[in-house]
Amino acid sequence: MGLNFELTHNENYFNNFVGTKFSYTKNKLNNELFFASTDLLFEKNINPQQFCKLTINEAFGNDIFAASFFLLTRYEEYGNGNFTHQHSILFRSNLLQTPIINQWVMQLKTILQQYFPELKFQKRNYQFTPTIDVDRAFAFKARNTFKTIGVFAKDFLKGNFNEVIKRFAVLFQNVKDPFDVFDELENVHQQNNLRAKYFFHCGNYNGVDKNIDLQNANFKTLINRLQTTADIGLHPSVKSNSNFDLLQNEKNVLENLLQKKVNDSRQHFIQLHFPTTYHRLIQLGIKNDYSMGYATTAGFRAGICNSFHWYDLKNETETDLTIHPFCWMEATFQIYQKGNDEEMWRQTKQIINAVKQVSGEFCAVWHNHSFSELYEFKGWKNKYEQFVKLAK
C-alpha cells in the first residue's frame, strides 16, 4: 500500500501515540482499531500450523497477517521435498487461482480508509512480464560433431527419415533451425512495447539436461544479439540443484558469454526446495528468482501476484533475494493437463483477470521450443500473439 509504519511492543508508547495506529494482539487495549493475533508471528521455530482452510470474506478471522506470512515464506513446504500443488492449503481451500494476499490487502486498505481517511495510498498499475525458458536454443545446430553423427545414425536406424531430412537441411542447406524462433518472439514483444526475460540453460549435457555445445559460435551470437532487446537470466540445470560447484560454473559460463553479471534465475523443471535452493542462489549472488510457481497447474503458489523479498524461516531473517512469482506456463497445458484449447483459454482469461483486478504483476512462462511447430508443439506458435494481446 506504500505506507510507512513503525512496529512497537511497548504498550505505553502505543497508547500515548497520537496519530494513525492499530493493534495486533490477543486482546484489545483501548478503543483502537484492533486485529486479533494468532501465535505464528511471535514464534521462532517451524512448527505444525492449524490453518485448515483459508477464505476471502472471513480473512480477518483467519489472521491475514499470519496467513500471509505463512503463504509467502512457503512455510508448508519446509521439510516436504515432494511438495505438489495438491498438498497446498490454497488448493485445499479452492483458492489456488486467486491472488488471495492481494485481495486481503485490498480489504485491509478499505478498513484503514474507513478509520483513517487522511491516509494516502500508493497507486499500483497492472504489469505483464513475458518470460521464455530456453532449455535448448537449437534443435539440430550447435551440437558437437560426435553427437551429431550419433543422432544421425540413431534416427536412420530407427527409420526416422523425416528427422534425418530436417536435420540435414538445417546443418547443410542453410535452413533455419526450428527452435531458433527468437527473432519472431522479439518482433511480437517490440510490437507490443514489452521487454521479455530469457532464461538460458548453461549446464552440461546429461541424461536429464539435454543441452547444446555452449561454446558454439551460433549460441554465442544468439546470446549477444538477444541481450540488446531483452533481459537474460540463468536457467540452472537439474544437476546443479544439488551441486553448488556446477551451479557456479553455469553462472560463470553465462556471464562470460554476456560479458556482464547475471542477477536473475529460474530453476529448470521448477526444482524448488526450501530452503536449500534459495540458500544456494543467495550464495551465488543471484538477486531475483522467477521459480515461484507450479508446472503442474496454473495459479499462485505463494498466494500473491507481486514480487517480494524472501524471508528465510530457518535463519529468521529477511533476505535480499527478490521473488517474482509466475502463475501461468504453457507446458502446464501441453504436458500435465492436456485439455482442449477452450479449457486452456478459459483458465488463461481467469488468471489474467484475477491479476488485473488487483493491479498485480502477471508473469507467464513460455519455452522457445513451443514455437517450433515440431512434434507435440504443433499449433502453439499461433497462440502466442493471441496470448500477448490478452495479457498486455
Beta strands, then each sheet from edge to edge (+ up, - down):
strand 1: 22-25
strand 2: 33-36
strand 3: 127-134
strand 4: 197-200
strand 5: 231-234
strand 6: 264-265
strand 7: 288-289
strand 8: 308-312
strand 9: 317-323
strand 10: 328-329
strand 11: 361-367
sheet 1: 1+ 2+
sheet 2: 5+ 4+ 3+ 11+ 10+
sheet 3: 6+ 7+ 9+ 8-
end
